[in-house]
Amino acid sequence: VTEEGFLIPTLSAIGNHDGPFPPKAFSLLFPQAKERTYNRFDIGNLASFYFLDTDHAEKVHGIQDAWLFNALHKKSLYKFAVYHVPAYPS
């Protein structure tokens, strides 16, 4: 909280240190997650941030995969993937 009483906004991706409690707790702490641990945050048509769950509470393949395929159709000048660990580390 700043001296003026404002909060510093935070957008977070779920990570391996966010357990073992259920992912709903992550959603309560970070409301942008809503009912799922992956989401998209847009800044107009300038930028889209894709917050991905890389196998912490949701599998990479499956429902998140289908959601991402559709979400990537949003027209943004810049697109950023945000995640705690890579889905396919080297």
C-alpha positions in Angstrom: 0.0 0.0 0.0 1.4 3.4 -1.0 1.5 6.4 1.3 -1.7 7.6 -0.4 -3.5 4.4 0.4 -3.4 2.9 -3.1 -2.6 -0.7 -3.8 0.0 -1.7 -6.3 -1.7 -3.9 -8.9 -0.5 -7.4 -9.3 -1.2 -10.0 -11.9 0.1 -13.5 -11.1 0.5 -16.9 -12.7 0.1 -19.9 -10.5 3.3 -21.7 -9.6 4.5 -24.8 -7.7 4.8 -22.9 -4.4 1.1 -22.1 -4.5 0.1 -25.5 -3.1 -0.7 -27.9 -1.7 -3.9 -26.0 -1.0 -6.6 -26.2 -3.7 -6.3 -23.8 -6.7 -9.4 -22.0 -5.5 -7.2 -20.4 -2.8 -5.0 -18.9 -5.6 -8.2 -17.6 -7.2 -9.2 -15.9 -4.0 -5.8 -14.2 -3.6 -5.6 -13.2 -7.2 -9.1 -12.4 -8.5 -8.0 -12.2 -12.2 -7.8 -16.0 -12.0 -11.6 -16.2 -11.4 -12.6 -19.9 -11.3 -9.6 -21.1 -13.3 -5.8 -20.8 -12.9 -5.2 -19.6 -16.4 -6.6 -16.4 -18.0 -6.0 -13.5 -20.3 -5.6 -9.8 -19.4 -6.0 -7.3 -22.2 -4.9 -3.7 -22.4 -7.1 -2.5 -25.2 -5.8 -3.7 -28.5 -2.3 -2.9 -27.5 -1.3 -6.0 -25.5 -2.7 -9.3 -24.2 -1.1 -11.2 -21.3 -1.8 -14.9 -21.2 -1.4 -16.3 -17.7 -0.9 -20.0 -18.1 -0.9 -22.9 -15.6 2.0 -25.1 -16.6 0.8 -28.3 -14.9 0.4 -27.0 -11.3 -3.4 -27.2 -11.0 -4.4 -27.7 -14.7 -2.8 -29.9 -17.3 -1.1 -28.1 -20.2 -3.0 -30.2 -22.7 -6.8 -30.4 -22.6 -9.2 -27.7 -21.6 -6.5 -25.1 -21.1 -5.0 -25.9 -24.5 -8.4 -25.4 -26.2 -9.0 -22.2 -24.3 -5.6 -20.8 -25.4 -6.2 -21.7 -29.0 -9.4 -19.6 -29.0 -7.9 -16.8 -26.8 -5.0 -16.3 -29.2 -7.4 -15.0 -31.9 -7.7 -11.7 -29.9 -6.2 -9.0 -32.1 -3.4 -7.4 -30.0 -0.3 -5.7 -31.2 1.7 -7.5 -28.5 1.1 -10.9 -26.9 2.9 -12.1 -23.8 2.9 -15.6 -22.2 3.2 -15.5 -18.4 3.9 -18.7 -16.4 5.9 -19.9 -13.4 7.9 -22.7 -15.2 8.0 -23.6 -18.9 5.5 -26.2 -20.0 8.4 -28.0 -21.9 11.6 -27.2 -20.1 14.9 -28.1 -21.8 
